[in-house]
Amino acid sequence: MTIRTIGVPMDLGADRRGVDMGPSAIRYAGLSATLDEIDRSTIDRGDLTVPHAEERDPERAATNAKYLPEVEGICTRLADEVDDTLADGALPLVLGGDHSIAIGTLAGAAREAEIGAVWFDAHSDINTPATTPSGNVHGMPLAAALGFGDFSDMPWATSPTLSEENVALVGLRSVDEPERERIRDSDVTAYTMSDIDERGVVDVTEEALTVATDGVDGIHVSLDMDWLDPSHAPGVGTPVRGGVTYREAHSAMELVADHDDALRSLEVVEVNPILDSHNETAELATELAASALGKRVL
């Protein structure tokens, strides 16, 4: 299957500048050449146009979510791009940008199919405008897709064919108290880093993929680079110590590739070159995307 790369240089959903350069950094790290090595035909759609924060008002007062009108516009366009890519028989590979773009990727992937989602992330991203401590939308995309809280009245943000029962969060280690309560009260499946420590990343990821693929047409896989320990991925906006290792991350992505018949969309987000060292995090993002798409040692 052809892979269509879509860049979304978005930083409006985060509170640290630089993540808008993530798509360029990943491309510079050799994404196209790496995918060529696994004989995957690729088309680069280029980047969506994203307004600069300096040109806009955060407009947080009414919604308690910064830049929400801008996020809506970008995610609506991204959803159309993802849907068009799938209609053309290609696989969308979305490059972020901050994690708020997942609202658009999920909406597009879910438009014509029932989907599940596997969320590789240090954070659960399940805050709502009413519970967010920061107002940053990159902490809300999963809540938006599932229609939690205020998002239930925002059709552009929701993915009605994504069910809580088919969502698996993998590798959590930084979760706000309102998010803990919401996860406990929902049918979302959550695995913390303690679960990975106790059971191993292979067992946990296999179970997460089983949860996500149960009874659906396909799955969305979202990889936030802060899932990895900062010693391996320093160039992220919200690093949290105690993440997965380089090898654990590759093992998980290789398991994703084993389910390539179910993979409907893939995104890699939160690469921040300003905070990186020698483009190390972008290079790792490129490697992990390739592993998820079928690259093997042998």
C-alpha distance (Angstrom), angle and dihedral (degrees) to the residues before:
residue distance angle dihedral
M1 . . .
T2 3.79 . .
I3 3.79 116.3 .
R4 3.79 117.0 -138.9
T5 3.79 113.8 -160.4
I6 3.81 117.3 -148.8
G7 3.79 119.0 -172.4
V8 3.80 120.4 -153.5
P9 3.84 109.7 -174.8
M10 3.78 93.5 -165.5
D11 3.78 124.9 156.2
L12 3.81 99.6 154.1
G13 3.80 92.0 96.3
A14 3.80 94.2 56.4
D15 3.79 136.1 62.9
R16 3.82 98.8 -133.5
R17 3.79 124.5 68.4
G18 3.78 122.5 -129.3
V19 3.78 103.0 57.2
D20 3.81 88.1 98.4
M21 3.82 86.3 73.7
G22 3.80 91.5 58.6
P23 3.83 97.6 99.4
S24 3.81 91.6 51.0
A25 3.80 91.8 47.4
I26 3.81 92.2 51.1
R27 3.78 91.7 49.0
Y28 3.82 90.4 47.0
A29 3.80 88.2 52.7
G30 3.80 88.4 65.7
L31 3.80 105.0 -96.1
S32 3.80 95.1 155.5
A33 3.81 94.4 47.8
T34 3.81 91.4 45.7
L35 3.79 92.1 53.0
D36 3.80 89.9 46.6
E37 3.81 87.6 60.0
I38 3.80 89.8 64.6
D39 3.80 92.4 47.2
R40 3.79 94.4 -113.3
S41 3.77 114.6 150.8
T42 3.80 108.3 -129.1
I43 3.78 136.1 -164.9
D44 3.80 120.1 -171.1
R45 3.78 110.2 -146.2
G46 3.81 91.0 -170.1
D47 3.79 123.8 -133.9
L48 3.77 131.5 -42.4
T49 3.79 112.6 -123.0
V50 3.79 111.1 -104.4
P51 3.83 124.1 -172.8
H52 3.79 118.8 -120.1
A53 3.79 117.3 -108.8
E54 3.81 90.6 -127.8
E55 3.80 89.2 63.1
R56 3.79 95.2 53.5
D57 3.80 141.1 59.4
P58 3.82 114.7 -121.3
E59 3.84 88.1 -133.8
R60 3.77 92.5 -161.9
A61 3.78 100.0 150.0
A62 3.79 98.8 81.7
T63 3.80 100.1 40.3
N64 3.83 105.5 16.9
A65 3.80 86.3 -129.9
K66 3.80 117.0 106.5
Y67 3.80 119.6 -125.9
L68 3.80 91.5 -4.4
P69 3.84 95.3 155.7
E70 3.82 89.8 52.9
V71 3.79 91.8 46.4
E72 3.79 89.1 50.9
G73 3.79 92.8 52.7
I74 3.80 94.7 47.6
C75 3.80 95.3 43.6
T76 3.80 91.7 48.2
R77 3.80 90.0 54.6
L78 3.79 91.2 45.0
A79 3.81 91.2 50.8
D80 3.82 88.7 54.6
E81 3.83 90.8 49.3
V82 3.80 92.5 49.8
D83 3.81 92.3 46.5
D84 3.82 91.7 48.3
T85 3.81 90.5 48.6
L86 3.78 92.0 53.4
A87 3.81 91.4 45.2
D88 3.81 87.7 55.8
G89 3.80 90.4 54.6
A90 3.81 95.0 -108.6
L91 3.80 132.1 123.1
P92 3.82 115.7 -116.3
L93 3.81 114.8 -132.5
V94 3.80 106.1 -171.4
L95 3.80 119.6 -160.9
G96 3.80 120.2 -158.0
G97 2.85 159.1 -116.9
D98 3.78 113.6 171.5
H99 3.78 121.8 -22.2
S100 3.81 95.1 -99.1
I101 3.81 86.5 85.4
A102 3.81 88.3 73.2
I103 3.80 87.2 79.2
G104 3.79 88.2 68.0
T105 3.79 96.9 39.9
L106 3.80 92.2 51.7
A107 3.80 93.5 45.1
G108 3.79 91.1 52.6
A109 3.80 94.8 44.7
A110 3.82 90.8 48.6
R111 3.79 97.4 46.2
E112 3.81 96.7 92.5
A113 3.81 102.1 16.1
E114 3.77 145.7 43.5
I115 3.79 107.1 -107.8
G116 3.76 143.7 -174.7
A117 3.80 127.0 -152.5
V118 3.79 136.6 -142.8
W119 3.80 112.4 -159.9
F120 3.81 115.7 -160.9
D121 3.79 102.1 -168.8
A122 3.79 144.7 123.8
H123 3.81 87.1 -130.7
S124 3.79 130.9 52.6
D125 3.84 94.8 -136.8
I126 3.77 89.7 -150.8
N127 3.80 100.5 124.0
T128 3.79 119.3 122.0
P129 3.83 129.9 -151.7
A130 3.81 87.0 -93.9
T131 3.81 95.7 52.9
T132 3.81 104.4 31.9
P133 3.81 114.5 115.9
S134 3.81 92.2 -161.0
G135 3.80 109.2 30.3
N136 3.81 89.4 -126.8
V137 3.80 111.7 141.9
H138 3.81 93.4 -151.4
G139 3.81 85.1 77.8
M140 3.82 92.1 55.7
P141 3.86 112.1 49.7
L142 3.80 97.6 106.2
A143 3.80 91.8 46.7
A144 3.80 88.0 50.5
A145 3.80 94.3 50.2
L146 3.81 91.4 49.1
G147 3.81 92.8 46.7
F148 3.80 96.1 -119.5
G149 3.80 120.7 168.3
D150 3.80 116.7 -28.7
F151 3.80 90.1 -0.3
S152 3.80 90.5 74.2
D153 3.81 86.3 77.6
M154 3.83 94.2 49.4
P155 3.82 108.8 79.1
W156 3.80 91.8 -178.9
A157 3.82 90.2 62.7
T158 3.78 101.3 45.5
S159 3.80 131.1 85.4
P160 3.82 103.6 -156.2
T161 3.80 94.3 -172.5
L162 3.82 91.9 57.3
S163 3.81 109.1 91.4
E164 3.79 126.0 -160.4
E165 3.81 88.9 -126.3
N166 3.82 89.7 63.9
V167 3.81 97.6 49.6
A168 3.81 120.2 98.4
L169 3.80 124.3 -176.7
V170 3.80 113.4 -157.4
G171 3.81 127.5 -161.7
L172 3.81 102.9 5.1
R173 3.79 118.0 178.9
S174 3.83 105.7 147.9
V175 3.81 114.6 52.2
D176 3.82 128.0 154.5
E177 3.79 117.7 -129.0
P178 3.84 94.8 -111.5
E179 3.81 87.8 51.8
R180 3.81 90.9 51.8
E181 3.78 90.2 53.4
R182 3.79 92.6 47.5
I183 3.79 92.6 49.4
R184 3.81 91.3 49.0
D185 3.82 90.8 49.5
S186 3.81 93.8 47.0
D187 3.80 136.1 67.5
V188 3.81 91.7 -116.5
T189 3.82 113.2 126.2
A190 3.81 113.9 -132.9
Y191 3.80 130.2 -169.1
T192 3.79 119.6 -170.5
M193 3.79 127.5 -156.6
S194 3.81 86.1 -99.6
D195 3.81 88.3 62.9
I196 3.79 89.5 52.1
D197 3.81 90.5 47.4
E198 3.80 91.7 51.0
R199 3.80 101.1 38.1
G200 3.79 105.2 21.6
V201 3.76 129.2 -112.4
V202 3.81 94.1 -92.1
D203 3.80 94.8 57.2
V204 3.80 93.5 43.8
T205 3.81 94.6 46.5
E206 3.80 92.8 46.9
E207 3.80 90.1 52.4
A208 3.82 91.4 46.5
L209 3.80 90.6 52.2
T210 3.80 90.1 49.4
V211 3.81 89.6 52.9
A212 3.80 93.1 47.9
T213 3.82 96.7 45.7
D214 3.79 97.6 46.0
G215 3.80 108.2 123.7
V216 3.82 97.5 -22.9
D217 3.79 135.2 117.5
G218 3.80 94.8 -123.7
I219 3.79 145.2 -30.9
H220 3.77 139.4 -110.6
V221 3.81 117.2 -139.8
S222 3.79 117.9 -157.6
L223 3.81 119.0 -168.4
D224 3.79 116.6 -168.4
M225 3.80 107.7 -169.6
D226 3.80 90.8 -139.8
W227 3.82 85.1 72.9
L228 3.78 85.6 83.2
D229 3.75 123.5 72.9
P230 3.83 111.0 -92.1
S231 3.80 89.5 -119.0
H232 3.81 86.7 69.9
A233 3.80 99.8 30.8
P234 3.82 109.5 29.0
G235 3.80 96.1 158.0
V236 3.81 100.7 81.4
G237 3.78 131.1 108.0
T238 3.80 98.9 -128.6
P239 3.82 108.2 31.6
V240 3.80 118.5 -176.9
R241 3.78 122.1 -169.9
G242 3.79 119.4 -123.5
G243 3.79 100.9 47.8
V244 3.78 130.9 143.7
T245 3.77 121.9 -66.8
Y246 3.78 128.6 -113.4
R247 3.79 92.2 -100.0
E248 3.81 94.6 43.8
A249 3.82 89.9 53.6
H250 3.80 91.8 51.3
S251 3.80 91.4 47.5
A252 3.81 90.4 53.3
M253 3.79 93.2 48.6
E254 3.80 91.1 48.0
L255 3.80 87.7 56.3
V256 3.80 88.8 52.1
A257 3.81 87.7 54.6
D258 3.81 89.4 52.7
H259 3.82 85.5 63.6
D260 3.80 94.8 47.6
D261 3.78 91.3 132.0
A262 3.81 87.4 65.5
L263 3.82 98.2 40.5
R264 3.80 109.1 111.2
S265 3.81 101.2 164.7
L266 3.79 139.1 -0.1
E267 3.78 130.9 -162.7
V268 3.80 134.6 -176.5
V269 3.79 116.1 -161.7
E270 3.80 147.9 171.7
V271 3.82 99.8 42.2
N272 3.82 105.9 153.4
P273 3.83 112.1 -171.6
I274 3.82 92.7 -170.9
L275 3.79 89.4 65.3
D276 3.81 95.1 37.8
S277 3.79 131.8 98.5
H278 3.83 115.9 -128.3
N279 3.84 90.7 -26.6
E280 3.80 88.3 -66.9
T281 3.80 95.7 147.3
A282 3.80 93.7 47.6
E283 3.81 90.4 49.8
L284 3.79 89.7 51.3
A285 3.81 90.6 47.6
T286 3.80 88.2 54.6
E287 3.80 91.9 49.6
L288 3.79 93.1 48.5
A289 3.79 93.5 48.1
A290 3.80 88.5 52.3
S291 3.82 90.9 49.7
A292 3.81 90.4 51.2
L293 3.80 88.7 51.2
G294 3.78 96.0 50.1
K295 3.80 112.2 -78.3
R296 3.81 113.4 148.2
V297 3.80 137.1 177.2
L298 3.83 89.3 -124.1
